[in-house]
């Protein structure tokens, strides 16, 4: 049924409702008049009267009016509020077709209506950040997936972080989020820990960025910091992230091993003990907690990142793999798929980009891990997390499950 025929059926209406249908059509026509024919106050009063009639009318009557009003460039707020909260078949006409709806209209509908309304809204063109953030807030997977598939929807960073956190228990969200332009390296590096092999490859290809520009602009700052005796912890931490050198040379003097390669060679023969794992972490320039997370990862790709970032060879990567007693071959003597995947990861990464990923993990999993943050993670106190600190938020998402065990 067309919009014209939907409201032009006065002759077909039962005699008792003929006047009502006629009046609904006329009031809808008045509301539809251009601004040159009716001012805002007249439109609002007409809208109020229309709402009173629609409240007592049938679903079909409200659907007809919604179809008539959907194309309008200006819609009385009282009418929009009523119809958006109506049955999904009525609200859909406005949600999908009415370009004049404001963010306030959509947010109000999302909060006051039901899941079916939110699913319809998730597919609307041009959703703003505040609307998508509101939709994400309900935690409805079908709605969230629809928003992520909507190429015209815009996501806020708060909304993206919410999806990153939920992707740990809902893996389907990871693949959808990786296609979004709003996802930033901080979120991708966090999500890496629970992603599957294909998504991990996508993260490394897209988000393992170079620090070359930062190194160029801060080259002289290293000398300034050294002249100050590295006394400023803020500058020191930032420069540690930027610098080209990855290994901890000072750790060699205190280590029972001659270097990182020696530690891996011994571990390949004797097995990876807790003490050796800590030494490998120190020699590689990362904290033991970061090293433990990398070595304990079931997929193995972080091992490739650690080896490439520290300048280790393919033979060293194999020694690290052997130290953990992971399978090297299949039953028929072929290369084990897990080891093959890790070796491919090693080959695909440049040293500088691998260092960026490794240092971000170390930054978020250790440098940002203050006693208060650790306590908050264990107790689930999200409110103490600094909303402006990407590393603190990353640590919260990555370590929450680990530290509760």
C-alpha positions in Angstrom: 0.0 0.0 0.0 1.4 3.4 -1.0 1.5 6.4 1.4 -1.2 8.2 -0.6 -3.6 5.2 -0.6 -2.8 4.5 3.1 -4.5 7.8 4.1 -6.9 8.1 1.2 -9.2 5.3 2.2 -11.9 7.4 3.9 -14.6 5.9 1.6 -13.6 2.3 2.6 -13.6 3.0 6.4 -16.5 1.8 8.5 -19.1 4.6 9.0 -18.3 4.9 12.7 -14.6 5.6 12.0 -14.9 7.6 8.8 -14.6 11.0 10.6 -11.7 9.8 12.7 -9.8 8.6 9.6 -10.5 11.8 7.8 -9.4 14.0 10.7 -6.2 11.9 11.2 -5.4 12.5 7.5 -6.1 16.2 7.7 -4.0 16.7 10.9 -1.1 14.7 9.3 -1.4 16.9 6.3 -1.2 20.1 8.4 1.9 18.8 10.2 3.4 18.1 6.8 2.9 21.7 5.5 6.1 23.6 4.7 7.4 26.3 7.1 6.1 29.0 4.7 2.5 27.8 5.4 2.7 27.0 9.1 4.9 28.3 11.9 6.6 26.2 14.6 4.0 26.8 17.3 1.1 25.9 15.0 2.8 22.7 14.0 3.5 21.8 17.6 -0.1 22.4 18.7 -1.4 20.3 15.7 1.1 17.6 16.7 -0.1 17.6 20.3 -3.7 17.0 19.0 -2.6 14.3 16.6 -0.8 12.5 19.5 -4.0 12.5 21.6 -5.9 10.9 18.8 -3.1 8.4 18.0 -2.9 7.3 21.6 -6.4 6.1 21.5 -6.3 4.8 17.9 -5.3 1.5 16.5 -1.9 0.2 15.5 -2.9 0.4 11.9 -3.9 4.0 12.2 -0.6 4.9 13.8 1.3 3.0 11.1 -0.5 5.0 8.4 0.4 8.3 10.1 4.0 7.2 10.5 4.2 6.3 6.8 2.8 9.8 6.0 5.2 11.7 8.3 8.4 9.7 7.8 9.7 11.8 4.8 9.2 15.1 6.6 12.1 17.4 7.2 10.5 18.6 10.4 8.5 16.5 12.8 6.8 17.6 16.0 8.8 16.1 18.9 5.6 14.8 20.6 4.6 12.8 17.6 8.1 11.4 17.1 8.3 10.4 20.7 5.0 8.5 20.5 5.6 6.7 17.2 9.2 5.8 18.0 8.1 3.9 21.1 5.2 2.2 19.3 5.1 -1.3 18.0 8.2 -2.2 15.9 6.2 -2.2 12.7 5.2 1.4 13.4 8.5 2.7 14.8 10.4 1.1 11.9 9.0 3.5 9.4 10.5 6.5 11.3 13.7 4.8 12.4 14.5 3.7 8.8 13.2 6.6 6.8 12.9 9.8 8.8 16.1 11.8 8.4 14.9 14.6 10.7 15.2 12.5 13.8 17.7 14.0 16.3 20.2 12.1 18.4 18.0 12.8 21.4 15.1 11.2 19.6 17.1 8.1 18.8 18.7 7.8 22.3 15.3 8.2 23.9 13.9 5.4 21.7 16.8 3.1 22.5 16.4 3.6 26.2 12.6 3.4 26.4 11.8 0.9 23.7 12.8 -2.8 23.4 15.6 -4.9 21.8 13.7 -5.1 18.4 13.6 -1.3 18.2 17.4 -1.2 19.0 18.1 -3.8 16.3 16.2 -1.7 13.7 18.1 1.4 14.8 21.4 -0.4 14.6 20.9 -0.6 10.8 19.9 3.1 10.4 22.1 5.2 8.1 24.4 7.8 9.7 24.2 6.9 13.4 26.3 9.2 15.5 28.8 8.3 18.2 26.4 9.1 21.0 23.7 6.8 19.5 26.0 3.9 18.9 27.5 4.2 22.4 24.0 4.1 23.8 23.2 1.0 21.8 26.4 -0.7 22.9 25.5 0.0 26.5 22.7 -2.6 26.5 25.2 -5.4 25.8 22.9 -7.1 23.2 25.1 -9.1 20.9 22.8 -9.0 17.9 22.5 -5.2 18.1 26.2 -4.7 18.6 27.0 -6.9 15.6 24.5 -5.0 13.4 26.1 -1.6 14.5 29.6 -2.9 13.6 28.4 -4.1 10.2 26.8 -0.7 9.5 29.4 1.2 7.4 27.7 4.6 7.9 27.6 4.3 11.8 30.3 6.2 13.7 31.8 4.8 16.9 33.2 6.6 19.9 36.4 5.4 21.5 34.4 4.6 24.7 32.1 2.5 22.5 35.1 0.8 20.9 36.6 0.0 24.2 33.3 -1.5 25.4 33.3 -3.8 22.4 37.0 -4.7 22.9 36.2 -5.9 26.4 33.2 -7.9 25.4 35.1 -9.5 22.5 36.9 -11.6 25.0 33.8 -13.7 25.7 32.2 -13.1 22.3 34.8 -13.8 19.7 32.6 -12.9 16.7 32.9 -9.2 17.8 36.7 -9.3 17.2 36.5 -9.9 13.4 33.8 -7.2 13.0 35.7 -4.7 15.1 38.9 -5.2 13.1 37.1 -4.0 10.0 36.1 -0.7 11.7 38.2 2.5 11.0 37.7 3.7 14.6 39.8 0.8 16.1 43.1 2.1 17.4 46.4 0.2 18.1 45.7 0.3 21.9 42.5 -1.7 21.5 43.9 -4.0 18.8 47.0 -4.9 21.0 44.7 -5.8 23.9 42.3 -7.8 21.7 45.3 -9.7 20.3 45.5 -11.9 23.4 42.2 -13.6 22.9 41.9 -13.4 19.1 42.2 -16.4 16.8 45.1 -16.9 14.3 43.5 -15.1 11.4 42.5 -12.0 13.5 46.0 -12.0 15.1 47.5 -11.8 11.6 45.2 -8.9 10.7 46.2 -7.0 13.9 49.9 -7.4 13.2 49.5 -6.4 9.5 47.4 -3.4 10.3 48.5 -2.1 13.7 52.1 -3.1 14.2 53.2 0.5 13.4 56.7 2.0 13.2 58.1 4.5 15.8 60.4 6.1 13.3 58.8 9.5 13.4 58.8 9.6 17.2 62.5 8.5 17.1 63.4 11.3 14.7 61.7 14.1 16.7 63.0 13.0 20.0 66.6 12.1 19.0 68.2 15.0 20.9 65.9 14.5 24.0 67.8 11.3 24.9 70.9 13.4 25.5 68.9 15.9 27.6 67.5 13.1 29.8 70.9 11.5 30.2 72.4 14.9 31.3 69.6 15.0 33.9 70.6 11.5 35.1 67.3 10.1 33.9 65.7 11.6 37.0 62.3 12.4 35.5 60.3 9.1 35.6 57.7 10.5 33.1 60.3 11.3 30.4 62.2 8.1 31.1 59.2 5.9 30.7 58.2 7.6 27.4 61.8 7.4 26.0 62.0 3.8 26.9 59.1 3.2 24.6 60.6 5.2 21.8 64.2 4.1 21.8 65.6 1.7 19.2 67.4 -0.6 21.6 65.2 -3.4 22.9 67.5 -5.6 25.0 68.4 -4.8 28.6 72.2 -4.6 28.5 72.5 -3.9 32.2 70.8 -7.2 32.9 73.6 -9.2 31.3 76.0 -8.3 34.0 73.7 -9.8 36.7 72.6 -12.8 34.6 73.9 -16.3 34.9 73.8 -16.4 31.1 76.2 -14.8 28.6 73.2 -13.3 26.8 69.7 -13.9 25.5 70.8 -16.4 22.9 72.7 -18.4 25.6 69.6 -18.4 27.8 67.5 -19.8 25.0 70.0 -22.4 24.1 70.2 -23.7 27.7 66.4 -23.6 28.1 66.0 -25.7 24.9 68.2 -28.4 26.4 67.0 -28.3 30.0 63.5 -27.0 29.7 62.0 -23.6 30.7 62.1 -23.2 34.4 60.5 -20.2 36.2 64.0 -18.8 36.9 65.1 -19.1 33.3 61.8 -17.5 32.1 62.4 -14.5 34.3 66.0 -14.2 33.1 64.8 -14.3 29.4 62.3 -11.5 30.2 64.9 -9.3 31.9 67.4 -9.9 29.1 64.8 -9.1 26.5 64.0 -5.8 28.2 60.5 -6.7 29.5 59.1 -7.2 32.9 58.5 -10.8 34.2 54.8 -10.4 34.1 55.0 -9.5 30.4 57.3 -12.3 29.8 55.0 -14.8 31.6 52.0 -13.6 29.5 54.0 -14.1 26.3 55.4 -17.5 27.2 52.1 -18.7 28.5 50.1 -17.8 25.4 48.6 -20.9 23.8 48.8 -19.6 20.2 52.5 -18.9 20.3 52.5 -15.8 18.1 53.8 -13.6 20.9 57.0 -15.7 20.9 57.7 -14.6 17.3 57.1 -11.0 18.3 59.5 -11.3 21.2 62.2 -12.9 19.1 61.9 -10.4 16.2 61.8 -7.4 18.5 65.0 -8.5 20.3 66.9 -9.3 17.1 66.9 -13.1 17.7 67.4 -15.5 14.8 65.1 -18.2 13.5 67.2 -20.7 15.3 66.7 -18.8 18.6 62.9 -18.9 18.0 63.1 -22.6 17.5 65.1 -22.9 20.8 62.5 -20.9 22.6 59.8 -23.2 21.1 61.7 -26.3 22.2 62.3 -24.9 25.7 58.5 -25.0 26.2 58.3 -28.6 24.9 55.8 -27.6 22.3 55.4 -30.0 19.3 57.6 -29.4 16.3 56.3 -32.0 13.9 53.1 -33.9 13.2 52.6 -37.6 13.4 53.6 -38.0 9.7 56.8 -36.0 10.2 55.7 -32.7 8.8 56.1 -29.3 10.4 53.5 -28.8 13.1 50.9 -26.2 12.1 51.4 -24.2 15.3 55.2 -23.9 14.8 54.7 -23.0 11.1 52.2 -20.3 12.0 54.6 -18.8 14.5 57.5 -18.9 12.0 55.4 -17.1 9.4 54.6 -14.5 12.0 58.3 -14.0 12.7 59.0 -13.6 9.0 56.2 -11.1 8.3 57.2 -8.6 11.0 59.9 -5.9 10.8 62.0 -5.4 13.9 60.8 -1.9 14.6 57.1 -2.8 14.3 57.6 -5.9 16.5 59.2 -3.7 19.1 56.2 -1.4 19.1 53.8 -4.3 19.9 56.2 -5.7 22.5 56.7 -2.4 24.2 53.1 -1.5 24.3 52.4 -4.9 26.0 55.2 -4.3 28.5 53.9 -0.7 29.1 50.4 -1.7 29.7 51.1 -5.0 31.6 53.7 -3.7 33.9 54.6 0.0 33.8 51.0 1.0 34.2 50.4 -1.7 36.8 50.4 0.2 40.1 49.4 -1.5 43.3 46.0 0.4 43.3 45.4 -0.8 39.7 46.2 -4.4 40.6 43.8 -4.2 43.5 41.1 -2.7 41.2 41.6 -5.5 38.7 41.3 -8.2 41.4 38.2 -6.6 42.9 36.6 -5.4 39.7 36.7 -1.7 40.7 36.5 -0.1 37.2 35.9 3.4 38.6 39.5 3.8 39.9 40.9 3.4 36.3 42.2 6.6 34.8 39.9 7.1 31.8 42.6 8.9 29.9 45.3 6.2 30.4 45.3 3.7 27.6 47.8 1.4 29.3 45.7 1.3 32.5 42.6 0.4 30.6 44.5 -2.2 28.6 45.9 -3.8 31.7 42.4 -4.0 33.2 41.0 -5.8 30.1 44.0 -8.2 29.6 44.7 -9.2 33.2 41.3 -9.2 34.9 40.7 -12.9 34.3 44.3 -13.9 34.9 44.6 -12.2 38.3 41.3 -13.5 39.5 42.4 -17.2 39.1 
